[in-house]
Amino acid sequence: MLREMGRGMLLAAALALLFASPAWAAEIARGPFLQQPSPTGMMVAWRFDAEAAGEVRYGSLGGALDKSAASPSAVNHRVQLTGLAPGGDYQYQVYSGGEAKSEVFSFRTAPNPGEGFRFAILGDTRSGHVQHQTLVDLMAREEFDFYLNSGDLVSDGETSDLWDVFFEIEAALLRQHAFFPTIGNHDEEEDGTAGNYVASFEVSPASSGVEEYYSFDYGNVHFTVVDGFVHVNSNWLCPDLLFLEECLNGEQQAWLEADLAAAQANAAIDHIIVMTHMGPYSSKEGRNGWGAMRNLMPLFQQYGVDLVLSGHDHYYERGVSGNGIRYMVSGGGGAGLYDCNSPNTWLYPHSVDFSRMVYHYVLVEVAGSLMTFIAKDIDGNEIDSFEIGTPPACTEDADCAGPPGGSCEGSWKCNHFECAWVCDPGQSCESAEDCTRPPPDPCEDGHWECPPQRICQWVCPSQPECQTDEDCRDKPAYDDCPGGYYICEDKICDWMCPSPDGDNADGDEDAASDGDVPIDGDDAVCVAGARRCEGNVVVRCLDDGSGWVRVESCGALECRDGACVTAGEDGDRPTPTIFTFSPSIISAIIAVTSAWPMSIAA
């Protein structure tokens, strides 16, 4: 008996060791795939085949995986990577128990508004696995940042195996491009829910609180995803549709209106795209489109919606609604194709600009105010293209070529799709000897300096304001000194106010100077720069010899030989004093003197 118990215990221990060995460690059954891109983050999601803790190691593309984010033990994992740079390229790898569970894959974060980006569109992939795989292989060779699916990802939403097939076919796209789906009628389950759809994705629940309808911003575009199957009212609650079709329930309708209003009010948003599975119009025989979506077209016009994107009909088509809203049908992702020869434009007014029964995908390039759409068939050939919006001023630096646009050394750049003159960064320095670039300024006798900012600065010597009185002639006169004039003193233009005639210490207007120069202005010979006395006032000959100007009144001093000296003083003359008044001083004197009484009693 004991021997048998011993054998059982040994067997149990062996089995425990076997299942605990690395050979039985959890492996990735689905994914990894990317969700919720933002300028500073990305979500990495995957499913293990058994419960296990997980980890994402990541870093800048081309560098080391020097950051990590952990996930607790579970089957389904959702890991947020944060602290990333807008429009940055990164790489990541999934780990569990210190062992790599995936290859190293890469992604790009969303840009800031104003930067360009690309996205792709695919829809109705469900049952045509060969065509689906061919289109995915073609898309994997294209350059884009994320992609949309217009619904009917699988042919039966309740069958889990079909979701595994979907993830397997799209693996090359999902692991390196963020993914945004909309629920289709085949994704819905019998009970009116979408359990497998909801369990598979975590797109943007914060925007609405649910997975089936949501919205997100990417760059300068706002995307609103409408649910036509789960959060809807039964047809008997939709009188506007004659009780024949389902319509949005109250919660989704209110959310939709608030969401579009907020997008329209956001100055960073230039375009609004609404995505749903069933569109407003159909060109398939026996179909007319979804009435609830047609009823929303006035609301879309009110809030400036640029495009209504849908699937459901298995072909490619674009056109314009009766009230001017662009629409596009992209449902050629793998399911059997439909004819598109029966548009009902007379009952539901709209125009069809292009329509073709073809497997296809669509690439979209967003460049500021312009969105360019290019549709390609299953052979990779372009079948259609169109634009929404207006061309920006530029898309690359070469579009901005022209003469220099600034005083600094620089070049024209295309910045946020607008041409801008960008100055070259200055040369850093510790001393002037570090400044070795050619001088940026035309002055020949300048020199380099290294100021406290430690950026080389070319300094030109200060230039004199004047050399002669003539250089001052064009300067504006001061109004508070009528009859004033400029003279060039010490290479600076000085404003001179005229002295009263005959102003001298004795009040003798006929006082003569002691020099040989006659004081009679009419007879005096004017030699440029000469000074003489006119009464008790020093006068000076203008530099061009055209006449005399009064320089200073000697007042209590005596004017002698063109200078003010102490009366009766012999020997060396003192240095003449020239009185000049700034406009502010003159204004103060005028203000004071104007306040004196007109007469003073004796």
C-alpha positions as CSV (number, residue, x, y, z in Angstrom):
1,M,0.0,0.0,0.0
2,L,2.7,2.4,0.9
3,R,4.6,1.5,-2.2
4,E,1.6,2.4,-4.4
5,M,1.2,5.7,-2.6
6,G,4.8,6.5,-3.2
7,R,4.4,5.8,-6.9
8,G,1.4,8.2,-7.0
9,M,3.3,10.9,-5.2
10,L,6.2,10.6,-7.6
11,L,3.9,10.7,-10.6
12,A,2.2,13.9,-9.3
13,A,5.5,15.6,-8.6
14,A,6.7,14.7,-12.1
15,L,3.6,16.1,-13.7
16,A,3.9,19.3,-11.6
17,L,7.5,19.8,-12.8
18,L,6.5,19.1,-16.4
19,F,3.7,21.7,-16.5
20,A,5.9,24.2,-14.6
21,S,8.7,23.8,-17.1
22,P,9.4,26.5,-19.8
23,A,8.0,24.1,-22.4
24,W,4.5,24.9,-20.9
25,A,5.0,28.6,-20.6
26,A,2.3,30.9,-22.1
27,E,2.7,31.8,-25.7
28,I,1.0,34.6,-27.7
29,A,-2.2,33.3,-29.3
30,R,-3.3,36.7,-30.9
31,G,-1.3,39.8,-31.6
32,P,0.5,41.8,-30.6
33,F,-1.5,44.7,-32.1
34,L,-1.6,48.5,-31.5
35,Q,-4.5,50.6,-30.2
36,Q,-5.1,54.2,-28.9
37,P,-2.2,56.1,-30.5
38,S,-1.5,59.6,-29.2
39,P,1.3,62.1,-29.6
40,T,2.9,60.8,-26.4
41,G,1.7,57.2,-26.1
42,M,0.6,53.9,-27.6
43,M,-1.2,50.8,-26.4
44,V,0.2,47.4,-27.1
45,A,-2.3,44.5,-26.8
46,W,-2.1,40.8,-27.1
47,R,-3.7,37.5,-26.0
48,F,-1.8,34.6,-24.3
49,D,-3.0,31.0,-24.6
50,A,-2.9,30.8,-20.8
51,E,-2.8,33.2,-17.9
52,A,0.6,34.7,-17.4
53,A,2.2,38.0,-16.5
54,G,3.5,40.1,-19.4
55,E,5.9,42.9,-20.1
56,V,6.6,45.3,-23.0
57,R,10.1,46.5,-23.5
58,Y,10.5,49.4,-25.8
59,G,12.7,52.3,-26.9
60,S,13.5,54.6,-29.7
61,L,13.8,52.9,-33.1
62,G,17.4,51.9,-33.7
63,G,18.3,52.1,-30.1
64,A,18.0,49.9,-27.0
65,L,14.8,48.5,-25.5
66,D,15.7,50.5,-22.4
67,K,12.1,51.1,-21.0
68,S,9.5,48.6,-19.9
69,A,5.9,48.5,-18.8
70,A,4.5,45.5,-17.0
71,S,1.1,43.8,-17.1
72,P,-0.3,41.5,-14.4
73,S,-1.2,37.9,-14.9
74,A,-4.0,37.5,-17.4
75,V,-5.0,36.1,-20.8
76,N,-5.8,39.4,-22.5
77,H,-3.2,42.1,-22.0
78,R,-3.4,45.9,-22.6
79,V,-0.2,47.8,-21.9
80,Q,0.0,51.6,-22.2
81,L,3.4,53.0,-23.3
82,T,3.8,56.6,-22.1
83,G,6.3,59.5,-22.2
84,L,6.9,59.2,-26.0
85,A,7.6,62.1,-28.4
86,P,5.0,63.3,-31.0
87,G,5.6,61.8,-34.4
88,G,8.4,59.6,-33.0
89,D,9.5,56.2,-34.2
90,Y,9.8,53.5,-31.6
91,Q,10.3,49.7,-31.3
92,Y,8.9,47.2,-28.8
93,Q,8.9,43.5,-27.9
94,V,6.6,41.4,-25.7
95,Y,8.1,39.4,-22.8
96,S,6.8,37.0,-20.1
97,G,8.9,35.6,-17.3
98,G,12.0,37.2,-18.7
99,E,11.6,35.4,-22.0
100,A,10.8,37.2,-25.4
101,K,7.4,36.2,-26.7
102,S,7.4,38.2,-29.9
103,E,9.8,39.6,-32.4
104,V,10.8,43.3,-32.3
105,F,8.2,45.5,-34.0
106,S,8.0,49.2,-34.6
107,F,5.4,52.0,-34.6
108,R,5.1,55.8,-34.9
109,T,3.3,58.0,-32.4
110,A,0.6,60.4,-33.6
111,P,1.9,63.9,-34.6
112,N,0.9,67.2,-33.1
113,P,-1.8,69.1,-34.9
114,G,-0.4,70.8,-38.0
115,E,1.9,67.9,-39.0
116,G,1.2,65.7,-41.9
117,F,0.3,62.0,-41.7
118,R,-1.2,59.1,-43.7
119,F,-3.8,56.5,-43.0
120,A,-5.5,53.6,-44.8
121,I,-9.0,52.2,-45.2
122,L,-10.2,48.6,-45.7
123,G,-13.6,47.1,-45.1
124,D,-15.9,44.1,-45.4
125,T,-12.9,41.7,-45.1
126,R,-15.1,38.9,-43.6
127,S,-15.3,35.7,-45.8
128,G,-12.8,36.1,-48.6
129,H,-9.6,35.1,-46.8
130,V,-7.5,34.8,-50.0
131,Q,-8.5,38.3,-51.3
132,H,-8.2,39.7,-47.7
133,Q,-4.6,38.3,-47.4
134,T,-3.6,39.7,-50.8
135,L,-4.8,43.2,-49.9
136,V,-3.1,43.1,-46.5
137,D,0.2,42.0,-48.2
138,L,-0.1,45.0,-50.5
139,M,-0.9,47.4,-47.7
140,A,2.1,46.2,-45.7
141,R,4.3,47.7,-48.4
142,E,2.7,51.1,-48.2
143,E,3.6,54.0,-45.9
144,F,0.9,55.0,-43.4
145,D,0.5,55.5,-39.7
146,F,-2.8,53.8,-38.8
147,Y,-5.8,52.3,-40.6
148,L,-9.6,52.0,-40.4
149,N,-12.0,49.1,-41.1
150,S,-15.5,50.0,-42.2
151,G,-17.1,46.9,-40.6
152,D,-17.9,43.2,-41.1
153,L,-14.4,42.2,-40.0
154,V,-15.7,38.6,-39.9
155,S,-18.6,36.7,-41.4
156,D,-20.0,35.6,-38.0
157,G,-19.2,37.6,-34.9
158,E,-20.2,34.7,-32.5
159,T,-17.6,32.3,-33.9
160,S,-14.3,32.9,-32.0
161,D,-12.2,30.9,-34.5
162,L,-13.1,33.5,-37.2
163,W,-11.7,36.2,-35.1
164,D,-8.5,34.2,-34.8
165,V,-8.3,34.0,-38.6
166,F,-8.9,37.8,-38.9
167,F,-6.0,38.5,-36.5
168,E,-3.8,36.0,-38.2
169,I,-4.4,37.5,-41.7
170,E,-3.9,41.1,-40.5
171,A,-1.0,40.4,-38.2
172,A,1.6,42.2,-40.4
173,L,-0.5,45.4,-40.2
174,L,-1.8,45.2,-36.7
175,R,1.6,44.9,-35.0
176,Q,3.0,48.1,-36.6
177,H,-0.1,50.3,-37.3
178,A,-2.8,51.4,-34.8
179,F,-6.2,50.0,-35.8
180,F,-9.7,51.6,-35.6
181,P,-12.7,49.4,-36.6
182,T,-16.4,50.0,-36.8
183,I,-18.9,47.2,-36.0
184,G,-20.7,45.6,-38.9
185,N,-23.9,43.6,-39.1
186,H,-21.9,40.4,-39.4
187,D,-19.9,41.3,-36.3
188,E,-23.1,41.6,-34.3
189,E,-24.2,38.5,-32.4
190,E,-27.6,36.9,-32.1
191,D,-28.5,38.6,-28.8
192,G,-27.9,42.0,-30.3
193,T,-24.6,42.5,-28.6
194,A,-21.0,42.3,-30.0
195,G,-19.2,40.3,-27.3
196,N,-16.3,39.0,-29.3
197,Y,-15.8,42.4,-31.0
198,V,-15.8,44.2,-27.7
199,A,-13.4,41.6,-26.1
200,S,-11.0,41.9,-29.0
201,F,-10.4,45.7,-29.0
202,E,-10.0,48.7,-26.8
203,V,-10.2,51.5,-29.2
204,S,-11.2,54.7,-27.4
205,P,-13.7,54.0,-24.7
206,A,-12.9,57.2,-22.8
207,S,-14.5,59.2,-25.6
208,S,-18.0,57.6,-25.1
209,G,-17.8,55.0,-22.4
210,V,-18.4,52.1,-24.8
211,E,-16.5,50.3,-27.5
212,E,-19.2,50.2,-30.2
213,Y,-19.2,53.9,-30.9
214,Y,-16.4,56.3,-30.1
215,S,-14.2,59.2,-31.5
216,F,-10.6,60.2,-31.6
217,D,-8.3,62.9,-32.9
218,Y,-5.3,62.2,-35.0
219,G,-3.3,65.3,-36.0
220,N,-5.7,67.8,-37.4
221,V,-8.5,65.3,-38.2
222,H,-11.4,64.3,-35.9
223,F,-12.9,60.8,-36.5
224,T,-16.3,59.9,-35.3
225,V,-17.3,56.2,-35.4
226,V,-21.1,55.5,-35.3
227,D,-22.6,52.2,-34.2
228,G,-25.6,51.0,-36.3
229,F,-26.4,47.7,-34.6
230,V,-25.9,47.6,-30.8
231,H,-26.8,51.0,-29.5
232,V,-29.9,51.5,-31.6
233,N,-33.7,51.6,-31.2
234,S,-35.9,48.9,-32.7
235,N,-37.7,50.0,-35.9
236,W,-41.0,50.4,-34.0
237,L,-39.4,53.2,-32.1
238,C,-38.2,55.0,-35.2
239,P,-41.2,56.9,-36.7
240,D,-38.9,59.1,-38.8
241,L,-38.1,55.9,-40.7
242,L,-41.7,54.9,-41.0
243,F,-41.0,52.1,-38.5
244,L,-39.1,50.2,-41.2
245,E,-35.5,50.6,-40.0
246,E,-33.6,50.9,-36.7
247,C,-32.2,54.3,-35.6
248,L,-29.7,55.6,-33.1
249,N,-30.8,55.3,-29.5
250,G,-31.1,58.5,-27.4
251,E,-27.7,58.1,-25.7
252,Q,-25.8,57.6,-28.9
253,Q,-27.7,60.5,-30.7
254,A,-26.9,62.9,-27.8
255,W,-23.3,61.8,-27.7
256,L,-22.9,62.2,-31.5
257,E,-24.3,65.8,-31.5
258,A,-22.0,66.8,-28.6
259,D,-19.0,65.1,-30.1
260,L,-19.4,66.9,-33.5
261,A,-20.1,70.2,-31.8
262,A,-16.8,69.9,-29.8
263,A,-14.9,69.0,-32.9
264,Q,-16.2,71.9,-34.8
265,A,-15.2,74.3,-32.0
266,N,-11.7,72.9,-31.7
267,A,-9.3,75.3,-33.5
268,A,-6.8,72.5,-34.0
269,I,-9.2,70.4,-36.1
270,D,-9.3,71.1,-39.8
271,H,-11.3,68.0,-41.0
272,I,-14.1,65.8,-39.6
273,I,-14.7,62.2,-40.9
274,V,-17.7,60.1,-39.8
275,M,-17.3,56.3,-40.2
276,T,-20.2,53.8,-40.0
277,H,-20.9,50.4,-41.5
278,M,-24.1,51.2,-43.5
279,G,-23.9,54.4,-45.4
280,P,-26.6,56.8,-46.5
281,Y,-26.8,55.5,-50.1
282,S,-26.4,52.3,-52.0
283,S,-25.9,51.5,-55.7
284,K,-26.6,47.7,-55.2
285,E,-29.9,46.6,-56.7
286,G,-32.6,46.3,-54.0
287,R,-30.8,48.5,-51.5
288,N,-31.2,52.3,-50.7
289,G,-28.7,52.8,-47.9
290,W,-29.5,53.4,-44.2
291,G,-32.3,55.9,-43.6
292,A,-31.0,56.9,-40.2
293,M,-27.7,57.9,-41.8
294,R,-29.6,60.0,-44.4
295,N,-31.5,61.7,-41.7
296,L,-28.2,62.7,-40.1
297,M,-26.9,64.5,-43.2
298,P,-28.3,67.9,-42.1
299,L,-26.6,67.5,-38.8
300,F,-23.3,66.6,-40.6
301,Q,-23.7,69.7,-42.7
302,Q,-24.4,71.9,-39.6
303,Y,-21.1,70.7,-37.9
304,G,-18.9,70.8,-41.0
305,V,-18.4,67.1,-41.6
306,D,-16.1,66.6,-44.6
307,L,-16.7,62.9,-45.4
308,V,-19.1,60.1,-44.4
309,L,-17.2,56.7,-44.8
310,S,-19.0,53.4,-44.9
311,G,-18.8,49.8,-46.0
312,H,-21.6,47.1,-46.2
313,D,-21.8,47.3,-50.0
314,H,-18.9,45.3,-51.5
315,Y,-17.5,47.8,-54.0
316,Y,-15.8,51.2,-54.2
317,E,-17.9,54.3,-54.7
318,R,-17.7,58.0,-53.9
319,G,-20.2,60.9,-54.5
320,V,-21.9,63.9,-52.9
321,S,-25.1,64.0,-51.0
322,G,-28.0,66.3,-51.9
323,N,-26.8,68.9,-49.3
324,G,-23.1,68.8,-50.3
325,I,-21.6,66.2,-48.0
326,R,-19.0,63.9,-49.5
327,Y,-19.5,60.2,-49.0
328,M,-17.4,57.1,-49.8
329,V,-18.2,53.4,-49.8
330,S,-15.1,51.1,-49.2
331,G,-16.4,47.5,-48.8
332,G,-14.1,45.6,-51.1
333,G,-11.8,44.0,-48.5
334,G,-12.5,40.3,-49.2
335,A,-16.2,39.5,-49.1
336,G,-17.9,38.7,-52.4
337,L,-18.3,41.7,-54.6
338,Y,-21.7,43.4,-55.4
339,D,-22.8,45.1,-58.6
340,C,-23.0,48.9,-58.3
341,N,-25.3,49.8,-61.2
342,S,-28.5,50.8,-59.5
343,P,-28.1,54.1,-57.5
344,N,-31.5,55.4,-56.4
345,T,-30.7,59.1,-57.0
346,W,-34.2,60.2,-57.8
347,L,-35.7,59.1,-54.5
348,Y,-32.7,60.0,-52.3
349,P,-30.9,62.9,-54.1
350,H,-27.2,62.5,-54.4
351,S,-24.6,62.3,-57.2
352,V,-22.3,59.3,-57.9
353,D,-18.9,60.6,-59.0
354,F,-17.1,57.2,-59.3
355,S,-18.2,53.6,-58.7
356,R,-16.6,50.2,-59.4
357,M,-17.1,46.6,-58.4
358,V,-13.6,45.9,-57.2
359,Y,-11.5,44.5,-54.4
360,H,-9.5,47.5,-53.1
361,Y,-8.0,49.5,-50.3
362,V,-7.7,53.3,-49.9
363,L,-4.7,55.4,-48.9
364,V,-5.2,59.0,-47.5
365,E,-2.6,61.7,-47.1
366,V,-3.3,64.6,-44.9
367,A,-1.3,67.8,-45.5
368,G,-2.8,70.5,-43.4
369,S,-5.9,71.8,-45.1
370,L,-5.8,69.1,-47.9
371,M,-6.8,65.4,-47.8
372,T,-5.8,63.4,-50.8
373,F,-7.5,60.0,-51.3
374,I,-6.1,57.2,-53.6
375,A,-7.9,54.0,-54.2
376,K,-5.9,50.9,-55.3
377,D,-7.2,47.6,-56.6
378,I,-6.1,44.0,-55.6
379,D,-3.2,44.3,-58.1
380,G,-1.9,47.5,-56.5
381,N,-3.0,49.7,-59.4
382,E,-4.5,53.1,-58.8
383,I,-8.2,53.2,-59.8
384,D,-9.3,56.6,-58.5
385,S,-8.2,59.6,-56.6
386,F,-9.8,62.8,-55.3
387,E,-9.2,65.6,-52.8
388,I,-11.0,67.3,-50.0
389,G,-10.0,70.8,-48.9
390,T,-7.6,73.3,-50.3
391,P,-3.9,72.9,-51.1
392,P,-1.6,74.3,-48.4
393,A,1.1,76.9,-49.1
394,C,3.7,74.2,-49.2
395,T,4.3,70.5,-48.5
396,E,8.1,70.5,-48.7
397,D,11.0,73.0,-48.3
398,A,11.5,73.2,-52.1
399,D,8.0,74.8,-52.4
400,C,9.3,77.9,-50.5
401,A,12.3,78.8,-52.8
402,G,12.7,82.5,-53.1
403,P,14.9,85.5,-52.1
404,P,16.0,85.7,-48.4
405,G,13.2,86.5,-46.1
406,G,15.0,87.8,-43.1
407,S,18.0,89.7,-41.8
408,C,19.7,86.6,-40.3
409,E,21.6,83.8,-42.1
410,G,19.0,81.1,-42.7
411,S,16.8,79.4,-45.3
412,W,13.1,78.9,-46.3
413,K,11.4,76.0,-44.6
414,C,8.0,74.4,-44.9
415,N,6.8,74.6,-41.4
416,H,3.2,73.3,-40.6
417,F,2.5,73.7,-44.4
418,E,3.4,77.4,-44.3
419,C,6.6,78.9,-45.7
420,A,8.8,80.4,-43.0
421,W,12.3,81.9,-43.0
422,V,14.2,80.0,-40.4
423,C,17.5,81.5,-39.0
424,D,20.4,79.2,-38.7
425,P,21.4,78.5,-35.1
426,G,24.4,80.6,-34.0
427,Q,27.8,79.2,-33.3
428,S,28.4,78.4,-29.7
429,C,31.5,79.7,-28.0
430,E,33.5,80.1,-24.8
431,S,35.6,83.0,-26.1
432,A,35.7,85.1,-29.3
433,E,38.5,82.8,-30.6
434,D,35.8,80.1,-31.0
435,C,33.9,82.2,-33.5
436,T,35.2,81.1,-36.9
437,R,32.3,81.5,-39.3
438,P,32.4,84.1,-42.0
439,P,31.0,87.5,-40.9
440,P,27.2,87.7,-41.5
441,D,27.3,91.6,-41.6
442,P,28.7,93.7,-44.4
443,C,30.6,96.0,-42.1
444,E,34.3,95.5,-42.8
445,D,35.8,96.6,-39.5
446,G,33.5,94.6,-37.2
447,H,34.6,91.8,-34.9
448,W,33.3,88.6,-33.2
449,E,32.4,88.7,-29.6
450,C,31.3,85.9,-27.2
451,P,28.6,87.4,-25.0
452,P,27.3,85.7,-21.8
453,Q,24.7,83.7,-23.9
454,R,27.8,81.9,-25.3
455,I,26.5,82.4,-28.9
456,C,28.9,84.1,-31.3
457,Q,27.9,87.7,-32.2
458,W,29.3,89.8,-34.9
459,V,29.7,93.4,-33.7
460,C,30.0,96.4,-36.0
461,P,31.8,99.6,-34.7
462,S,29.4,102.4,-33.8
463,Q,29.0,104.9,-36.6
464,P,29.2,108.7,-36.0
465,E,25.9,110.5,-36.3
466,C,27.5,113.3,-38.3
467,Q,30.7,114.8,-39.7
468,T,29.3,118.2,-40.7
469,D,26.3,120.3,-39.9
470,E,24.9,119.3,-43.3
471,D,24.5,115.7,-42.0
472,C,22.0,116.9,-39.5
473,R,19.8,118.9,-41.9
474,D,17.3,116.0,-42.4
475,K,16.7,115.3,-38.7
476,P,13.3,116.3,-37.4
477,A,13.1,119.7,-35.6
478,Y,11.8,120.1,-32.0
479,D,8.5,121.9,-31.8
480,D,9.1,123.4,-28.4
481,C,12.0,125.6,-29.6
482,P,10.8,127.6,-32.7
483,G,13.7,128.8,-34.9
484,G,16.1,126.2,-33.5
485,Y,18.7,124.4,-35.6
486,Y,21.2,121.5,-35.5
487,I,24.9,121.7,-35.4
488,C,27.4,118.8,-35.5
489,E,29.4,118.8,-32.3
490,D,31.7,115.9,-31.5
491,K,30.1,113.9,-34.3
492,I,26.7,114.2,-32.6
493,C,23.8,116.3,-33.9
494,D,23.0,118.9,-31.2
495,W,19.7,120.9,-31.3
496,M,20.4,124.6,-30.7
497,C,17.8,127.1,-29.5
498,P,18.3,130.7,-30.7
499,S,19.4,133.3,-28.1
500,P,17.5,136.6,-27.7
501,D,19.1,139.4,-29.9
502,G,21.6,141.6,-28.2
503,D,21.7,139.5,-25.0
504,N,24.7,140.6,-22.9
505,A,25.6,141.4,-19.4
506,D,25.3,145.2,-19.8
507,G,22.3,145.2,-22.0
508,D,24.5,147.0,-24.6
509,E,23.4,145.7,-28.0
510,D,26.2,147.6,-29.7
511,A,29.0,146.1,-27.8
512,A,32.0,145.2,-30.0
513,S,34.3,142.3,-29.9
514,D,38.0,142.8,-29.3
515,G,38.9,140.7,-32.3
516,D,39.6,141.7,-35.9
517,V,36.4,140.0,-37.1
518,P,33.6,142.7,-37.6
519,I,30.5,142.0,-35.7
520,D,28.3,143.2,-38.5
521,G,26.8,139.9,-39.9
522,D,26.3,141.4,-43.3
523,D,30.0,142.4,-43.7
524,A,31.6,139.4,-42.0
525,V,33.4,136.9,-44.1
526,C,32.0,133.4,-43.3
527,V,34.7,130.8,-43.2
528,A,33.5,127.3,-42.4
529,G,33.7,126.6,-38.7
530,A,34.8,130.2,-37.8
531,R,33.5,131.7,-34.6
532,R,33.1,135.4,-33.7
533,C,31.2,137.7,-31.5
534,E,28.0,139.4,-32.5
535,G,27.2,141.7,-29.6
536,N,27.5,139.5,-26.5
537,V,26.6,136.4,-28.5
538,V,28.9,133.8,-30.0
539,V,28.1,133.0,-33.6
540,R,29.5,130.3,-35.8
541,C,29.9,129.9,-39.6
542,L,28.2,126.8,-41.0
543,D,30.4,124.1,-42.4
544,D,29.3,124.9,-45.9
545,G,30.0,128.6,-45.5
546,S,26.4,129.5,-46.3
547,G,25.9,131.8,-43.2
548,W,26.2,132.4,-39.5
549,V,24.3,130.7,-36.7
550,R,24.1,131.8,-33.1
551,V,25.8,129.3,-30.8
552,E,25.6,130.8,-27.3
553,S,24.7,133.9,-25.3
554,C,27.6,134.9,-23.0
555,G,25.2,136.5,-20.4
556,A,27.3,137.8,-17.4
557,L,30.5,136.9,-19.3
558,E,32.0,138.8,-22.1
559,C,32.1,137.6,-25.7
560,R,35.7,137.9,-27.0
561,D,37.2,136.4,-30.2
562,G,34.3,134.0,-30.6
563,A,34.2,132.8,-27.0
564,C,32.7,133.7,-23.7
565,V,35.3,134.8,-21.1
566,T,35.2,136.6,-17.8
567,A,34.9,140.3,-18.3
568,G,38.4,142.0,-18.3
569,E,40.3,138.7,-18.1
570,D,43.6,138.5,-19.9
571,G,45.8,135.6,-20.8
572,D,44.5,132.2,-22.0
573,R,40.9,132.1,-22.8
574,P,38.8,129.6,-20.9
575,T,37.2,126.8,-22.7
576,P,34.0,128.1,-24.2
577,T,30.8,126.8,-22.7
578,I,28.0,125.8,-25.1
579,F,24.6,125.6,-23.6
580,T,22.3,123.1,-25.2
581,F,18.9,122.1,-23.9
582,S,17.1,118.9,-24.4
583,P,13.5,119.1,-25.4
584,S,12.4,117.9,-21.9
585,I,14.3,120.7,-20.2
586,I,13.0,123.3,-22.6
587,S,9.4,122.0,-22.0
588,A,9.9,122.3,-18.2
589,I,11.3,125.9,-18.5
590,I,8.3,126.9,-20.7
591,A,5.9,125.3,-18.2
592,V,7.5,127.2,-15.2
593,T,7.7,130.6,-16.9
594,S,4.2,130.4,-18.2
595,A,3.0,130.1,-14.6
596,W,4.7,133.4,-13.5
597,P,2.4,136.4,-13.0
598,M,2.1,138.8,-16.0
599,S,3.3,141.7,-13.7
600,I,4.9,141.9,-10.4
601,A,4.0,144.8,-8.0
602,A,6.9,147.1,-7.0
